[in-house]
Each structure stands twice: as structure tokens, then as C-alpha cells.
């Protein structure tokens, strides 16, 4: 129990999402097949998001909210969390979510800080799979 309190109060956590985004993410994933305690740090949420289906996240999402969420993913903290998640679990590179985020970043005209992950895998940005 003390470990949970210490973890929840660490000051070295990345802040990627604002309170509204975090609340929507928790509600979205709690409705699906994911079990959330409700106080997951943003880095863990990014890992969870990358392992999910794009439909779990983007279906029925407001366009303005999607744009703001994509900006959060493309932020320095978001990029660091995504890099950490891909390093910890390389399988997420072959999952559908990261290519879907990449494609949506392109559609919204937001520079992607992790497009190199697709170049390293021999993928051309124009050929990012639909997700």
C-alpha cells in the first residue's frame, strides 16, 4: 500500500495529458477490456494506449479533442513516453495504434516526433497501415 502512495506522488513523472484528457482516457478504457485503478501515471496510460486498438480510442471522438490529444502525443513528454513504451515492449511497433496515431498526426498537420520508428522498420510514412 505504501508503495502505491509513493508511486502516485513521484515528482519525476511525465505529464502528457491534461485533466480532461486523462479523465476521458480513463473513461474510454474503463468501458472496454482494460482494468484501470484510476491513478495510472501518464507514461502507463501511453503504454496502455499503444497496446489498444485504434477503435478503442478514436471511435466517436470529437475532432477538436482528437487534435488536442494528438498534440499531447507529439509533445516532448508524449514522445518520451511513446519511446519508452516501444523500448519496453517492441511489439507495440507492429500493433495498429502507433501507425494510426502517426497517420492522424499527418492528417492534422502535426509534426510527428516518432516517424523515425517507421523509417527504421522499413516503412514509408505514406504506407502507414490504416488502423
N, C-alpha and C positions, 0 to 999 in steps of 0.2 A: 504494500500500500504506500509506504514512504517513497519507494522508487517511482511510482506513478506521479506523486506530488512533485518530486524533484524534476522528473522529465517534463511535466506540464509547465514548470516555472523556469526552465532553462532560458537564458538570455541570448544564447548563440543560435537560436532557431532562425531559419529563413522566413521572412514574411513575404508571401507571394500574393495572397488573396486578401481583399478587404472583408469586413464582417459580413456584408450582404452576400458576396460571392461564396464565402465559406459556408454560410447558412444554406444557400441554395445547393451547393455541392453536397453537404451533409444530407439534406432532404432528398436530393436526387438519388444518391447512392443508398440511402437507408430504405428507399422504396424498392430497390432491386435486390439482388442476391448478395449484397455486401453487408457485413456487420461492422458498425461503427460505434465506438464508445462515446463519441461526441466531442472529444478534446484532442483529436489527432492533430499533430503539427502539420503545417503546410507541405513539408517535404514528404511525409507519409501520404498525404492526400494526392500529391503528384504521382507517387508510385502506384497508388490505387487507380487513379485516372488512367495511367498508361496501360494498366492491365485490363481495363474495361473495354467494352465495345463502344465505338463512336455513337451508336444509337442510344446507349445508356446515358450519355452526356448531352448530345446535341439535339436529340429529338424534341421538338416543341419549344426550343429555346428562343427567347426574344432576341432579335437581331442586334439591338444595342447591347444587351447583356453579353451576348456571344462575343461581340467586338471587344468589350472591356475584359472579358475572361481571356481572350486571345492575347491582348496586350499584357495581361498578367503572366501568361506563359512565356511571352517573348521578353519579359523584363530580365534584368540581370539575375535576380533571385530565382525567377522561374526557370531560366536557362540552367542555373546551377543545380536546381532540384531535378530537372529532367536529365541532365548529365549524370548526376549521382544515381538516379533511378536506373538509367541504362547501364551504368557501370556495375551496379549491384545485381541487376537482373537483365543480362543482354538479350533475353528472349523478347523483351518488350519492343526491341527494334523490328522484330518480324510480326508483331501484333498489329492490329488495324488502327489503334488510336493515334500513335505518333504520326504516321502518314496522313491521317485525317486532320490532325492539328496543323501539320505542315501545309496541307492543301488549303485549309481555311485561312491560315495566315496569308498565303499568297492571294487568295480571293479578296481578303480585306486590305491588301496592300501594306501589310505589316512585315517588316524585315524579320526573317527567322534566324535566331542565333544558333540553331542546331541543324541547319540544312546540310552542313558538312557530314552529319551522320548518314545521310542518304548517299552522298557522293562516295564516302568510304565503303559503303555497302554495294557500290557499283550501280546505284540508282541515279537516274537523271530526274531532276526536280519535276520536269514535265511529265514524267511517267509515274509519279507517286500514285499508288493504288487508291482507288475510291474506297472510302470507309464509312 
